[in-house]
Amino acid sequence: MKNLIYLLVLSLQILANSFYSPNQNLKIIFKKEKNYSFDVFYKDNLIIKNLQLGFETKENIDFTNLELIQVDSTIENYTWQTVWGEEKEILNNCRVYILNFKSQNDDFNFKVKFKLFNDGFGFRYEFPKLKKYPNFVITDEKTNFEFDEDLTAFWIPGDYNTNEYKYTKSKLSEVNSSVAAQFKEIGVKSYIENAVQTPLMLKSQKGIYINLHEAALVNFPAMNYELSNNGRKLKAHLVPDAFGNKAYIQTPFNTPWRTFIISDDARDILSSRIILNLNEPCKLDDVSWVKPLKFIGIWWEMHVGMKTWNYTDTNNLNIYTTKWNELKPNGKHGATTERAKYYIDFASKHGIDAVLFEGWNVGWEDWYGNWKENVFDFLTPYPDFDIKEVSDYAKSKGVKLIMHHETSASVTNYERLMDTAYKFMKYYGYDGVKTGYVGRIIPRGENHDSQWMINHYIRVAEKCAKYKILLDAHEPVRPTGLQRTYPNWLACEAARGNEFNAWSDGNPPEHETILPFTRLIGGPMDYTPAIFQIKLDYYNTGNKYYLHTTLAKQLALMVTMYSPIQMLADLPENYERFSDAFQFLKDVPVDWQKSVYINAEPGEYLTIARKDRNSENWFLGSVTNDKQRKFDVKLDFLEDGDYLCTIYQDAKNAHWYDNPMSYEIKNFVVNKKTVLKINLAEGGGCAISFKKVDSSILKNYKRY
């Protein structure tokens, strides 16, 4: 009887032209004047008005004169298990409304499917197999909507080829994407006038948070938003291909979901699982080999100027005809057999899962900027890197290996060589690959985020799955939750990472307090945290740059910047210098059973506690912008019993620039009734472990 009443209520709501979330806080009213449009309310506040739909096509399909012929509804309410993630189990609880439209002037029909969750909604277009238009070309998406006020935004310029900008906080009316021209350190950019990228984080004057993004981006270009009407109107802007077209459609076809996460509590934006719930379930038959991991690698020493990726300084080389043994080495090559074995020894000693080697293969001498197709073959190591010796040594030490495939954006070349390269990897025991797409895309004229490239990224994920290879993609499109469908696709870069601190003016202190509300909404990021040597003039290479952070904050990022494949990005020598702080990096896991969002404000601060998926231990990370913070943290997320609490926090004299490497470590016994007082310096952070240990050990520590 209860279900019958519930369905009756749903039917009455549809008749009243209104849709509701399960908790009734979110309401969408649809109406028809000239065309159909939708108004979105959150707790009776009008959030989005005049949401309008449609496309323009080369075939001039008429999306304007539509007849709504039927509305269907259903309820989804179930939990599903993650392969890995921020929690072990995810609830999918939403109301589904399917609007069936028919063109009055043309012979075609389509559906718009809405899914309303308690923390937002998503919708997509669904095309059946059409007789008159079995194929068509989209030239523009007409999805657009308006805001009633000038919202505060955390944004980066809309761009077809990069998402490696610093974030700007401003009113939407103040957005000026031409600031992209100021970022000289970004080599390839194609920014759009008056446009912003998603995920886009917004806040109203009433304190309502709105996050705009997309989910399940498959066989379609990425979406930006164009701004007009003094920043109050937003319209979808799809990334074009070499001919200016947006998407080539063969019916039946479903578009990606356009997503809207909405709440009056910023923590709900971080905890939302709308993006994942709108993606298809796992497509892999066997996921037993998909294991999250921590890794180190030959990487940072090149960024700070100590070493090079290239073996020789000779340029204009042909990878197929050059006799590499006859070239004079530059003496600074990083990925040597000797150095690789040093990293393997360090990983084995400290229980780190894997090691990455960048610059191991020939081709780095003139890899960038020439729009050159045959740059790397992904098979031939430099003369000073014995791939078999390194492989055998890693196997003897129980350490996994990650191979680097920088494509230099020559994607046609990579497509030809993927099978051969992955077989080569498996032969030498490499279970993971870090891909890279730095440069202008080949096929020439394509963009990083166009439909062709979106399909390429998925082909790579599928091909990696075939060979049981874990994937970490750099310079791809920003994620849209496809890690649910392809769980071997562990992470992406797809934003301004920690590396920018090594050779530019870097990332400001607020950067890591914005990314969880923007880029990470779509999926995990390989941010490469855990840098201990903050000021880079330490290396005497002429590098005067520095990180805008404290050492304690770098520890906290291991918790706040979620990734199932976390790089401990600094040099092993620096971890040896700060072995007491390094203990947290050894202890903290990368796969979680549960996550609790304690406090949060975009651009200001956030504090997250997570429970290890494989033990009873908890870990906490808290980070701030350039303001000093003091927080009282209730430990009511802990289970019953006592824990050994180890606090890694900024010392009293710490400061992100003046004294970034000053920290203190304290140990206490705590339980779920404890309220911790933690201190964060300007640009700082705090990392805490809570371990369930034998009671005899706890006797050695004071109770907090």
RACORKA-V47720 format. One record per backbone hydrogen bond with DSSP energy under -1.0 kcal/mol. NH is the residue of the N-H (numbers start at 1). CO is the residue of the C=O. Records with the same first field share a line. If there is no record, write none. Layout:
NH->CO  CO
This chain:
5->1
6->2
7->3
8->4
9->5
10->6
11->7
12->8
13->9
14->10
15->11
16->12
17->14
18->13
19->28
21->26
24->21
27->41
28->19
29->39
30->17
31->37
33->35
37->31
38->51
39->29
40->48
41->27
42->45
43->25
45->42
47->40
48->40
49->146
51->38
52->144
56->140
58->137
60->57
66->64
67->102
69->100
70->100
72->98
74->96
76->94
78->92
80->90
82->88
88->593
90->80
92->78
94->76
95->116
96->74
97->114
98->72
99->112
100->70
101->110
102->67
103->108
104->65
108->106
110->101
111->126
112->99
113->124
114->97
115->122
116->95
117->120
120->117
121->260
122->115
123->258
124->113
126->111
127->253
136->249
138->247
139->56
140->56
142->54
144->52
145->234
146->49
147->232
151->149
152->203
153->170
154->201
155->168
158->195
160->190
168->155
170->153
172->151
174->171
175->172
179->176
180->177
181->178
182->179
183->180
184->182
186->183
192->158
195->192
196->225
197->156
200->212
201->154
202->210
203->152
204->208
207->204
209->263
210->202
211->261
212->200
213->259
215->257
216->480
218->216
222->449
224->237
225->196
226->235
227->194
228->233
232->229
233->228
234->145
235->226
236->143
237->224
239->222
241->245
244->241
246->138
247->138
249->136
251->134
253->127
255->125
257->215
258->123
259->213
260->121
261->211
262->119
263->209
268->265
270->266
271->267
277->273
278->274
279->276
283->485
290->287
293->564
295->566
296->354
298->356
299->297
303->299
304->300
306->301
307->301
308->332
322->318
324->322
326->323
327->324
330->311
334->308
336->334
337->384
340->336
341->337
342->338
343->339
344->340
345->341
346->342
347->343
348->344
349->345
350->346
352->347
354->294
355->400
356->296
357->402
358->298
362->380
375->373
382->360
385->382
387->385
390->386
391->387
392->388
393->389
394->390
395->391
396->392
397->393
399->394
400->353
402->355
403->432
405->434
407->436
410->407
411->409  442
412->442
414->410
415->411
416->412
417->413
418->414
421->417
422->418
423->419
424->420
425->421
426->422
427->423
428->424
429->426
430->425
431->401
432->401
433->470
434->403
435->472
436->405
442->409
446->443
449->160
450->447
454->450
455->451
456->452
457->453
458->454
459->455
460->456
461->457
462->458
463->459
464->460
465->461
466->462
467->463
468->465
469->464
470->431
471->488
472->433
473->491
474->435
481->522
484->481
486->482
489->486
490->471  488
491->471
492->524
493->473
498->527
500->497
501->498
502->499
511->508
513->510
514->511
515->511
517->514
518->515
520->515
521->518
522->519
525->562
526->492
527->525
534->532
536->545
539->536
540->537
547->534
549->547
550->683
551->660
554->550
555->551
556->552
557->553
558->555
559->556
560->556
561->557
562->560
566->293
568->295
569->529  567
575->571
576->572
577->573
578->574
582->578
584->581
586->582
587->583
588->584
592->85
593->611
594->611
596->609
598->607
599->607
601->605
603->513
604->601
605->601
606->623
607->599
608->621
609->596
610->619
611->594
612->617
613->591
618->690
619->610
620->688
621->608
622->686
623->606
624->684
625->604
629->680
631->678
633->676
635->674
638->635
643->670
644->691
645->668
646->689
647->666
648->687
649->664
651->662
654->651
655->659
656->682
659->655
662->659
664->649
666->647
668->645
669->702
670->643
674->671
676->633
678->631
680->629
683->625
684->681
686->622
687->648
688->620
689->646
690->618
691->644
697->694
698->694
700->697
701->698
704->669
